[in-house]
Structure formats: C-alpha cells, structure tokens
Amino acid sequence: MDKKDDKRLLVLLAKRVKQLRTENDLTQEQAYNDTGIHFGRIEQGKRDASFTTIYKICNYFKISIEEFFSKGF
C-alpha cells in the first residue's frame, strides 16, 4: 500500500468517526471529555487511530467493530 492509499483510508476513518459523533449530537469536546480520545485529530485525518482507540470509540457509541467498518469502508 502506498501513501495515497494510506491517506484515503484516513479520510474514510475520519468521515466515519465524525458521522458517529454528529449522529449522536455530540461536539468534539463532549466526546473528548467522555472518552479522553481527541476526536478532532482523527476527524481531520491527522491521526491514524489504533485498534484500541477504534474499539473504545465503538464501545462509546455502543456499536460493534463490524458495524463501525460496515459503512464507507
């Protein structure tokens, strides 16, 4: 995989995280205060979230990992 593919995946990740947050009517600050995860960095595509971070995001939004990746990937 090249850098172009990496960037495309980061954009997909960013969109999915933002979608979950906005569907739940949360600001980045509220989500950060609840989880300690810096949603802004992920949503801007500046941070490649680890598996444990994605797992925590899924738990926070009460969805499975499968549900997380079923939309847009």
C-alpha positions as CSV (number, residue, x, y, z in Angstrom):
1,M,0.0,0.0,0.0
2,D,1.3,3.5,-0.8
3,K,0.8,6.9,0.9
4,K,-2.1,7.6,-1.4
5,D,-3.9,4.5,-0.1
6,D,-3.0,5.5,3.5
7,K,-4.5,9.0,3.0
8,R,-7.7,7.5,1.5
9,L,-8.1,5.2,4.5
10,L,-7.5,8.1,6.9
11,V,-10.2,10.1,5.2
12,L,-12.6,7.2,5.4
13,L,-11.8,6.8,9.1
14,A,-12.3,10.5,9.7
15,K,-15.7,10.6,8.0
16,R,-16.9,7.5,9.9
17,V,-15.9,8.9,13.3
18,K,-17.4,12.3,12.5
19,Q,-20.6,10.6,11.3
20,L,-21.0,8.7,14.6
21,R,-20.3,11.8,16.7
22,T,-22.7,14.0,14.8
23,E,-25.5,11.4,14.7
24,N,-25.3,11.4,18.4
25,D,-25.4,15.2,18.6
26,L,-22.1,15.5,20.3
27,T,-19.4,18.0,20.0
28,Q,-15.7,17.0,19.7
29,E,-15.2,18.5,23.2
30,Q,-18.1,16.4,24.7
31,A,-16.8,13.2,23.1
32,Y,-13.2,14.0,24.3
33,N,-14.5,14.7,27.9
34,D,-16.3,11.4,27.9
35,T,-13.6,9.3,26.4
36,G,-10.2,11.1,26.5
37,I,-9.9,10.5,22.8
38,H,-9.0,13.5,20.7
39,F,-11.7,13.3,18.1
40,G,-10.5,16.4,16.3
41,R,-7.2,14.9,15.2
42,I,-8.9,11.7,14.0
43,E,-11.6,13.7,12.1
44,Q,-9.0,15.9,10.4
45,G,-7.2,12.8,9.2
46,K,-4.1,13.8,11.1
47,R,-4.1,10.8,13.4
48,D,-4.2,7.2,12.4
49,A,-6.3,5.6,15.2
50,S,-5.1,2.4,16.8
51,F,-7.2,-0.6,17.1
52,T,-7.7,0.1,20.8
53,T,-8.9,3.6,20.0
54,I,-11.4,2.3,17.4
55,Y,-12.5,-0.3,20.0
56,K,-13.1,2.4,22.6
57,I,-15.0,4.6,20.1
58,C,-17.2,1.6,19.2
59,N,-17.9,1.0,22.9
60,Y,-18.7,4.6,23.4
61,F,-21.2,4.6,20.6
62,K,-22.5,1.2,21.6
63,I,-21.7,-0.4,18.2
64,S,-19.7,-3.4,17.2
65,I,-16.4,-3.2,15.3
66,E,-18.3,-4.8,12.4
67,E,-20.8,-2.0,12.4
68,F,-18.1,0.6,12.5
69,F,-16.4,-0.8,9.4
70,S,-19.6,-1.7,7.5
71,K,-20.3,1.8,6.4
72,G,-18.0,3.5,4.0
73,F,-15.0,1.2,4.0
